[in-house]
Amino acid sequence: MGEVLLRIAFWMVSGLLAALFSATAIQAKEAETHNQAAPVIYATVWGLTLAQDGSGFYNEVASALLAHEGDQASYQLMPYKRAKARFLAGQGDCLYPSSIDVLTAGGHVGDGSSLIETGQLFEVSTHLFARPGQEPPHSMADLKGKSIAIPNGSVMAELLKGAGATLLGVNDESDKARMLLTGRVDLMSGMMPDTGLVFANLGEKVPAFDPHFSFLNVGIALVCHRKPETEALVGRLNTRLAEMREDSAYQAQLARAGVVPAHLDEEALNAIMPAAGADRTQIRVAAGRRMPHLKLR
């Protein structure tokens, strides 16, 4: 009798364990399926302002934008050129920071109808900066015979084609700035506010440039391949963006980074973005805080 009861108990426990393992497997499968559906955002690492370790101004802005996403989106940091190449090859869902206008201007996409983007986070402008003591260019004609450092894989390679200049692709924005400061190149392309942040971090003033000779004046956004999952993501992020625009802390964050009106020259910029470590020009991550809302991979 005792042996029979033991057998019954054994089979009951075995059944319970089998049911438990089955339920766990189903939950794991559901979680895997859910994560697979979560849009993957490629963030284009290029140095100080968007660093691989999750620090920098653009990562801070992404952290605020994705604050409520949880596991509904996956934020992956990778080198600029690789991130853009993978996105354009359809291996990722979204690209940040970017815009449809930038991708179409560079000839990477056609009319942009297959893409969707969030509202603009802020506006950036791209200029050519001269090495110390030199006059900045004022037109394409001034570029002939010049050497220009540009971000590796940047749309600037396409925009400067035919200018008669030698273009040098650089992977890190601080290295690009040092090339200009040491005279290794005549000019460097750079976006504002990024360039102001980089030179302030180096303890240098913003180099001379012509604010009216610009290549891209666009609103920075998150761009995605258009499909149901990304349309839902963009909808949620636009709701979040509306909240951020009303948030005085976010506006202060932009001001500290030097997001300023267009058409200011270097003297005006240096007046409000003093070099050598001014607090307003450097977004820092507090000790022990590493972008809690970002899924870094």
KEKE-3310 file (N, C-alpha, C; in steps of 0.2 Angstrom, whole numbers, plus 5000, padded with zeros to 4 digits):
npx = (5004:5009:5019:5012:5006:5017:5021:5010:5011:5024:5021:5011:5019:5028:5020:5016:5028:5031:5021:5024:5037:5033:5024:5034:5042:5033:5031:5044:5045:5035:5040:5052:5047:5040:5051:5058:5049:5051:5056:5072:5084:5097:5111:5122:5138:5150:5159:5163:5151:5141:5144:5151:5150:5138:5138:5137:5129:5120:5116:5110:5099:5092:5090:5081:5070:5067:5062:5050:5049:5054:5055:5050:5057:5074:5089:5103:5121:5133:5147:5147:5147:5145:5133:5124:5126:5120:5107:5103:5103:5093:5094:5092:5079:5077:5086:5097:5105:5096:5089:5075:5078:5092:5096:5090:5097:5110:5109:5106:5093:5078:5064:5061:5049:5047:5051:5049:5048:5051:5045:5055:5069:5078:5086:5100:5115:5126:5143:5159:5174:5188:5206:5216:5219:5216:5206:5189:5180:5169:5161:5158:5168:5179:5185:5193:5207:5209:5211:5200:5193:5181:5167:5168:5160:5150:5137:5142:5153:5146:5140:5151:5157:5166:5171:5184:5192:5202:5196:5196:5191:5186:5184:5181:5175:5182:5195:5195:5193:5206:5214:5212:5216:5230:5234:5234:5224:5216:5203:5188:5173:5158:5145:5133:5125:5136:5150:5154:5153:5163:5175:5175:5177:5190:5196:5196:5192:5178:5181:5184:5171:5159:5144:5134:5137:5132:5128:5119:5104:5094:5081:5084:5081:5073:5074:5065:5062:5047:5034:5021:5026:5036:5029:5020:5029:5035:5024:5021:5033:5032:5022:5029:5039:5032:5029:5042:5045:5038:5044:5054:5067:5072:5073:5082:5093:5096:5100:5111:5119:5122:5113:5108:5101:5101:5114:5123:5139:5156:5161:5150:5145:5156:5155:5144:5146:5158:5175:5186:5180:5167:5152:5140:5142:5144:5137:5135:5136:5129:5138:5138:5127:5121:5113:5099:5088:5091:5095:5109:5120)
npy = (4994:5006:5008:5010:5022:5030:5029:5035:5048:5051:5052:5062:5073:5074:5077:5090:5096:5095:5103:5115:5118:5118:5129:5139:5138:5143:5156:5161:5160:5169:5181:5181:5183:5195:5203:5202:5209:5222:5238:5241:5252:5261:5269:5282:5281:5294:5300:5312:5318:5308:5295:5278:5273:5277:5290:5308:5322:5319:5305:5308:5316:5306:5297:5304:5305:5291:5288:5282:5270:5257:5240:5241:5246:5244:5251:5253:5255:5260:5261:5276:5275:5261:5259:5267:5261:5248:5252:5257:5246:5239:5232:5236:5245:5258:5274:5285:5300:5308:5313:5313:5322:5323:5310:5309:5320:5316:5306:5293:5288:5287:5296:5296:5291:5278:5279:5285:5298:5305:5320:5335:5336:5346:5359:5358:5364:5363:5367:5374:5374:5385:5383:5389:5406:5407:5413:5409:5398:5405:5401:5388:5389:5393:5382:5374:5365:5364:5355:5344:5339:5327:5319:5301:5292:5302:5312:5323:5320:5318:5330:5339:5334:5337:5349:5351:5349:5340:5326:5320:5306:5305:5296:5300:5314:5322:5319:5324:5338:5340:5338:5349:5360:5357:5360:5350:5348:5360:5364:5359:5350:5352:5350:5361:5360:5352:5355:5366:5360:5350:5358:5366:5356:5353:5364:5375:5389:5391:5388:5399:5402:5404:5409:5410:5402:5387:5370:5360:5363:5357:5348:5338:5321:5305:5292:5280:5264:5263:5254:5245:5243:5253:5264:5264:5266:5279:5287:5286:5291:5304:5309:5309:5318:5330:5332:5334:5346:5355:5355:5363:5359:5351:5361:5368:5359:5359:5372:5372:5364:5372:5374:5384:5399:5400:5406:5413:5420:5414:5423:5427:5415:5410:5420:5416:5403:5400:5394:5380:5372:5377:5376:5376:5372:5358:5343:5332:5315:5310:5303:5286:5284:5278:5281:5275:5272:5268:5254:5248:5240)
npz = (5000:5004:4995:4983:4986:4986:4973:4967:4972:4967:4953:4953:4957:4947:4936:4940:4940:4926:4921:4926:4920:4907:4907:4910:4899:4889:4893:4892:4878:4874:4879:4872:4859:4860:4863:4851:4843:4847:4842:4835:4839:4831:4838:4833:4836:4839:4847:4859:4861:4859:4865:4866:4879:4884:4888:4886:4876:4866:4870:4882:4879:4871:4882:4889:4880:4878:4890:4895:4888:4892:4889:4876:4866:4859:4862:4854:4854:4842:4831:4820:4806:4803:4810:4802:4790:4792:4796:4784:4776:4781:4792:4805:4814:4817:4817:4825:4830:4817:4802:4790:4779:4780:4776:4763:4757:4756:4747:4751:4752:4742:4739:4753:4757:4762:4775:4792:4804:4820:4828:4828:4839:4842:4833:4821:4814:4800:4797:4790:4798:4801:4803:4817:4816:4802:4788:4787:4775:4763:4752:4740:4731:4738:4743:4735:4733:4747:4762:4771:4786:4789:4796:4796:4784:4783:4777:4772:4763:4751:4749:4747:4736:4721:4724:4724:4734:4747:4755:4772:4781:4797:4813:4826:4834:4843:4839:4826:4829:4835:4824:4816:4825:4826:4814:4804:4795:4784:4786:4795:4795:4804:4816:4824:4840:4843:4839:4847:4860:4859:4857:4869:4878:4875:4880:4871:4861:4850:4833:4819:4808:4794:4797:4788:4778:4776:4777:4780:4788:4799:4808:4821:4823:4827:4816:4806:4798:4789:4797:4805:4819:4821:4818:4828:4839:4835:4837:4851:4855:4850:4858:4870:4867:4866:4879:4884:4878:4885:4897:4908:4913:4902:4892:4898:4898:4884:4883:4891:4883:4872:4862:4851:4843:4825:4813:4821:4823:4827:4837:4843:4848:4856:4866:4873:4875:4884:4883:4890:4900:4905:4914:4908:4895:4895:4896:4909:4916:4931:4945:4946:4938:4924:4911:4914:4907:4895:4884:4883:4871)
capx = (5000:5014:5023:5007:5005:5023:5021:5005:5014:5029:5018:5008:5025:5031:5015:5016:5035:5031:5016:5028:5042:5029:5022:5040:5044:5028:5032:5050:5044:5031:5045:5057:5043:5039:5057:5059:5045:5053:5060:5079:5087:5105:5113:5128:5143:5155:5164:5161:5143:5138:5149:5150:5149:5132:5138:5137:5123:5114:5113:5106:5093:5089:5087:5074:5065:5065:5061:5044:5048:5055:5057:5046:5062:5080:5094:5110:5126:5138:5151:5143:5147:5142:5126:5120:5126:5116:5101:5101:5103:5087:5096:5089:5072:5078:5093:5097:5101:5096:5082:5074:5081:5099:5097:5089:5102:5116:5107:5105:5086:5075:5060:5059:5042:5047:5053:5045:5052:5048:5046:5062:5071:5081:5089:5107:5117:5133:5147:5166:5178:5195:5211:5217:5222:5214:5200:5185:5177:5162:5158:5161:5174:5185:5187:5198:5214:5209:5210:5194:5192:5174:5165:5168:5153:5145:5133:5147:5157:5142:5139:5157:5159:5167:5173:5191:5195:5204:5192:5198:5186:5188:5179:5180:5174:5188:5201:5194:5195:5213:5217:5211:5220:5237:5236:5235:5220:5214:5196:5184:5165:5155:5138:5132:5130:5142:5157:5155:5154:5170:5180:5175:5180:5197:5198:5198:5186:5175:5185:5181:5167:5154:5137:5129:5139:5130:5127:5113:5101:5089:5079:5087:5075:5074:5071:5063:5059:5040:5030:5017:5029:5039:5023:5018:5035:5035:5018:5023:5039:5030:5019:5034:5042:5027:5030:5049:5045:5035:5048:5059:5073:5074:5075:5089:5098:5097:5104:5118:5123:5123:5108:5107:5098:5106:5117:5127:5146:5160:5162:5144:5145:5161:5152:5139:5149:5166:5179:5189:5176:5161:5147:5134:5143:5146:5132:5139:5132:5130:5141:5134:5121:5123:5108:5095:5082:5094:5097:5115:5123)
capy = (5000:5012:5008:5012:5029:5033:5030:5040:5055:5053:5054:5069:5078:5074:5081:5097:5099:5096:5109:5121:5119:5120:5136:5143:5139:5147:5163:5163:5161:5175:5186:5182:5185:5202:5207:5202:5214:5229:5241:5242:5259:5261:5276:5283:5284:5298:5303:5315:5320:5302:5290:5271:5271:5280:5297:5313:5326:5315:5300:5311:5317:5299:5294:5308:5303:5284:5287:5277:5264:5250:5235:5242:5248:5243:5256:5250:5260:5257:5267:5280:5272:5255:5260:5270:5256:5243:5254:5258:5239:5236:5227:5239:5248:5266:5278:5291:5305:5309:5315:5310:5327:5322:5304:5311:5325:5312:5301:5287:5285:5291:5302:5296:5289:5272:5281:5289:5301:5309:5328:5337:5337:5352:5360:5358:5367:5361:5372:5372:5378:5386:5382:5395:5412:5407:5415:5403:5399:5409:5398:5382:5391:5394:5375:5371:5364:5363:5348:5345:5333:5326:5312:5295:5290:5307:5315:5329:5317:5319:5337:5342:5331:5341:5356:5351:5348:5333:5325:5315:5304:5304:5292:5303:5321:5326:5319:5329:5345:5341:5339:5356:5364:5356:5362:5344:5350:5367:5365:5353:5351:5351:5353:5365:5362:5347:5357:5370:5355:5347:5363:5368:5351:5353:5370:5379:5392:5388:5391:5404:5399:5409:5406:5410:5397:5381:5364:5357:5366:5352:5346:5332:5317:5298:5290:5273:5261:5263:5248:5246:5243:5259:5269:5265:5269:5286:5290:5286:5296:5311:5311:5310:5324:5336:5333:5337:5353:5359:5354:5368:5355:5349:5367:5370:5355:5361:5378:5371:5361:5377:5374:5392:5401:5399:5412:5417:5418:5411:5427:5427:5408:5410:5424:5412:5396:5400:5388:5378:5369:5380:5371:5376:5368:5351:5338:5326:5310:5310:5297:5280:5285:5277:5280:5270:5271:5265:5247:5248:5234)
capz = (5000:5005:4989:4979:4988:4984:4966:4965:4974:4962:4947:4954:4957:4940:4932:4942:4937:4919:4919:4928:4915:4901:4907:4910:4892:4885:4895:4889:4871:4873:4880:4866:4853:4862:4862:4844:4840:4849:4837:4837:4837:4831:4839:4829:4841:4836:4851:4865:4862:4858:4867:4867:4886:4885:4890:4880:4875:4862:4874:4887:4875:4870:4888:4891:4875:4879:4897:4897:4883:4895:4884:4870:4861:4861:4860:4853:4852:4837:4827:4816:4799:4804:4812:4796:4784:4794:4795:4777:4773:4783:4798:4811:4813:4818:4817:4829:4828:4810:4799:4783:4775:4779:4772:4756:4754:4755:4742:4754:4751:4737:4742:4760:4758:4766:4782:4796:4809:4826:4828:4829:4846:4841:4826:4821:4807:4798:4794:4789:4803:4799:4808:4820:4812:4795:4786:4785:4768:4762:4747:4738:4727:4743:4745:4730:4736:4754:4765:4775:4790:4790:4800:4792:4782:4783:4771:4769:4757:4745:4748:4745:4730:4716:4727:4723:4741:4749:4761:4776:4785:4804:4816:4832:4833:4846:4835:4820:4831:4836:4817:4814:4830:4825:4807:4800:4789:4783:4788:4797:4795:4811:4817:4830:4845:4844:4839:4853:4866:4858:4858:4876:4882:4874:4882:4866:4858:4843:4827:4814:4802:4791:4799:4782:4773:4779:4772:4783:4794:4800:4814:4823:4825:4826:4809:4806:4792:4791:4797:4811:4825:4821:4818:4835:4842:4834:4840:4858:4856:4849:4864:4875:4865:4868:4886:4885:4875:4890:4903:4909:4914:4896:4889:4902:4896:4878:4883:4893:4878:4867:4856:4850:4836:4819:4810:4826:4821:4832:4842:4847:4851:4861:4871:4877:4876:4885:4883:4896:4905:4908:4916:4903:4889:4895:4899:4912:4919:4938:4947:4947:4934:4917:4907:4916:4902:4888:4883:4879:4869)
cpx = (5004:5018:5018:5006:5011:5023:5016:5008:5020:5026:5014:5014:5028:5027:5015:5023:5034:5026:5020:5033:5039:5027:5028:5042:5040:5030:5039:5049:5040:5036:5050:5053:5042:5046:5059:5055:5047:5058:5068:5082:5094:5106:5120:5133:5148:5160:5161:5154:5139:5143:5147:5148:5142:5132:5137:5130:5118:5112:5109:5099:5089:5086:5081:5069:5062:5063:5056:5044:5050:5058:5053:5051:5069:5085:5101:5115:5131:5141:5146:5142:5144:5135:5122:5120:5121:5109:5098:5100:5097:5088:5093:5083:5073:5085:5092:5104:5102:5090:5081:5077:5088:5100:5095:5094:5108:5115:5107:5098:5083:5071:5058:5053:5042:5050:5048:5050:5048:5048:5053:5063:5074:5084:5097:5109:5124:5137:5154:5170:5185:5200:5213:5221:5220:5207:5195:5182:5170:5158:5161:5168:5180:5188:5192:5205:5215:5209:5205:5193:5184:5173:5165:5161:5148:5142:5138:5151:5153:5141:5145:5160:5160:5169:5181:5195:5197:5200:5195:5193:5189:5183:5177:5180:5180:5194:5201:5195:5202:5217:5217:5216:5227:5239:5236:5230:5218:5207:5193:5177:5163:5148:5138:5126:5136:5149:5158:5156:5161:5175:5181:5178:5187:5200:5200:5191:5184:5179:5181:5177:5162:5147:5132:5131:5138:5128:5120:5110:5094:5087:5081:5081:5077:5070:5070:5061:5051:5037:5026:5020:5033:5034:5021:5023:5035:5029:5019:5028:5037:5026:5023:5038:5038:5028:5037:5049:5042:5039:5054:5066:5076:5077:5082:5094:5100:5102:5111:5123:5125:5119:5106:5104:5103:5108:5121:5134:5150:5161:5156:5143:5150:5159:5147:5141:5157:5169:5182:5185:5170:5156:5141:5135:5145:5140:5136:5134:5134:5134:5137:5128:5123:5117:5103:5090:5085:5096:5103:5118:5129)
cpy = (5006:5013:5011:5020:5033:5034:5035:5047:5057:5055:5061:5075:5079:5078:5088:5100:5100:5102:5115:5123:5121:5127:5141:5144:5143:5154:5165:5164:5167:5181:5187:5185:5193:5206:5208:5208:5221:5232:5242:5248:5259:5268:5277:5286:5288:5301:5306:5316:5314:5297:5283:5269:5274:5287:5302:5316:5322:5309:5302:5313:5311:5296:5298:5306:5296:5283:5282:5271:5257:5246:5235:5244:5246:5248:5253:5255:5256:5262:5269:5277:5266:5255:5262:5265:5251:5245:5254:5251:5235:5231:5230:5243:5256:5268:5284:5293:5306:5312:5313:5315:5325:5315:5305:5315:5321:5306:5294:5283:5290:5297:5301:5293:5282:5273:5285:5292:5304:5316:5329:5338:5344:5353:5361:5362:5365:5366:5370:5377:5379:5384:5389:5400:5412:5410:5409:5404:5402:5406:5392:5384:5392:5387:5372:5371:5363:5356:5349:5339:5333:5319:5307:5293:5295:5309:5321:5326:5319:5326:5341:5339:5337:5348:5356:5351:5341:5332:5319:5313:5302:5301:5296:5310:5325:5325:5323:5336:5345:5341:5346:5361:5363:5358:5356:5345:5357:5368:5358:5355:5349:5354:5357:5362:5358:5350:5362:5366:5352:5352:5365:5362:5350:5360:5375:5383:5389:5392:5395:5400:5405:5406:5406:5405:5390:5376:5361:5360:5362:5351:5339:5327:5310:5296:5283:5271:5261:5256:5249:5247:5250:5265:5270:5268:5277:5290:5291:5291:5303:5314:5313:5317:5330:5337:5337:5344:5358:5359:5359:5365:5353:5355:5369:5366:5357:5367:5377:5368:5366:5376:5381:5393:5401:5406:5416:5415:5416:5416:5427:5420:5408:5415:5420:5405:5397:5394:5386:5376:5372:5375:5371:5373:5361:5347:5333:5321:5310:5303:5292:5280:5284:5275:5275:5268:5268:5258:5247:5241:5235)
cpz = (5000:4998:4983:4980:4985:4976:4963:4966:4969:4955:4947:4954:4950:4936:4934:4939:4929:4917:4921:4922:4908:4901:4907:4903:4888:4887:4892:4881:4870:4874:4874:4860:4854:4861:4855:4840:4842:4844:4840:4834:4837:4832:4837:4834:4837:4840:4857:4866:4861:4859:4867:4874:4888:4888:4884:4879:4872:4866:4879:4885:4874:4876:4890:4886:4876:4886:4899:4892:4887:4889:4877:4864:4864:4858:4860:4850:4847:4833:4821:4809:4799:4805:4806:4791:4786:4794:4788:4773:4776:4789:4805:4809:4813:4818:4821:4831:4821:4808:4792:4778:4774:4775:4765:4753:4752:4750:4744:4753:4745:4740:4749:4762:4762:4773:4785:4802:4815:4824:4830:4836:4846:4834:4826:4814:4806:4795:4793:4794:4800:4805:4811:4816:4805:4794:4784:4778:4768:4756:4744:4734:4732:4745:4741:4733:4743:4756:4771:4779:4791:4793:4795:4791:4782:4777:4768:4763:4751:4744:4746:4739:4724:4718:4726:4729:4742:4755:4765:4781:4792:4808:4823:4831:4837:4842:4829:4823:4832:4829:4815:4819:4828:4818:4802:4794:4789:4786:4791:4797:4802:4812:4824:4833:4846:4844:4845:4859:4865:4860:4865:4880:4881:4877:4877:4864:4852:4838:4823:4809:4800:4793:4793:4777:4777:4774:4774:4789:4795:4807:4816:4826:4826:4820:4809:4799:4794:4791:4804:4818:4826:4821:4825:4840:4841:4837:4847:4859:4855:4855:4870:4873:4866:4875:4887:4883:4881:4897:4903:4910:4907:4892:4892:4899:4889:4878:4886:4888:4872:4861:4856:4844:4831:4817:4816:4823:4828:4838:4847:4851:4857:4867:4876:4879:4878:4885:4890:4902:4908:4908:4910:4896:4889:4899:4902:4915:4926:4940:4949:4943:4927:4913:4909:4911:4896:4889:4879:4878:4865)
residu = (MET:GLY:GLU:VAL:LEU:LEU:ARG:ILE:ALA:PHE:TRP:MET:VAL:SER:GLY:LEU:LEU:ALA:ALA:LEU:PHE:SER:ALA:THR:ALA:ILE:GLN:ALA:LYS:GLU:ALA:GLU:THR:HIS:ASN:GLN:ALA:ALA:PRO:VAL:ILE:TYR:ALA:THR:VAL:TRP:GLY:LEU:THR:LEU:ALA:GLN:ASP:GLY:SER:GLY:PHE:TYR:ASN:GLU:VAL:ALA:SER:ALA:LEU:LEU:ALA:HIS:GLU:GLY:ASP:GLN:ALA:SER:TYR:GLN:LEU:MET:PRO:TYR:LYS:ARG:ALA:LYS:ALA:ARG:PHE:LEU:ALA:GLY:GLN:GLY:ASP:CYS:LEU:TYR:PRO:SER:SER:ILE:ASP:VAL:LEU:THR:ALA:GLY:GLY:HIS:VAL:GLY:ASP:GLY:SER:SER:LEU:ILE:GLU:THR:GLY:GLN:LEU:PHE:GLU:VAL:SER:THR:HIS:LEU:PHE:ALA:ARG:PRO:GLY:GLN:GLU:PRO:PRO:HIS:SER:MET:ALA:ASP:LEU:LYS:GLY:LYS:SER:ILE:ALA:ILE:PRO:ASN:GLY:SER:VAL:MET:ALA:GLU:LEU:LEU:LYS:GLY:ALA:GLY:ALA:THR:LEU:LEU:GLY:VAL:ASN:ASP:GLU:SER:ASP:LYS:ALA:ARG:MET:LEU:LEU:THR:GLY:ARG:VAL:ASP:LEU:MET:SER:GLY:MET:MET:PRO:ASP:THR:GLY:LEU:VAL:PHE:ALA:ASN:LEU:GLY:GLU:LYS:VAL:PRO:ALA:PHE:ASP:PRO:HIS:PHE:SER:PHE:LEU:ASN:VAL:GLY:ILE:ALA:LEU:VAL:CYS:HIS:ARG:LYS:PRO:GLU:THR:GLU:ALA:LEU:VAL:GLY:ARG:LEU:ASN:THR:ARG:LEU:ALA:GLU:MET:ARG:GLU:ASP:SER:ALA:TYR:GLN:ALA:GLN:LEU:ALA:ARG:ALA:GLY:VAL:VAL:PRO:ALA:HIS:LEU:ASP:GLU:GLU:ALA:LEU:ASN:ALA:ILE:MET:PRO:ALA:ALA:GLY:ALA:ASP:ARG:THR:GLN:ILE:ARG:VAL:ALA:ALA:GLY:ARG:ARG:MET:PRO:HIS:LEU:LYS:LEU:ARG)
# end
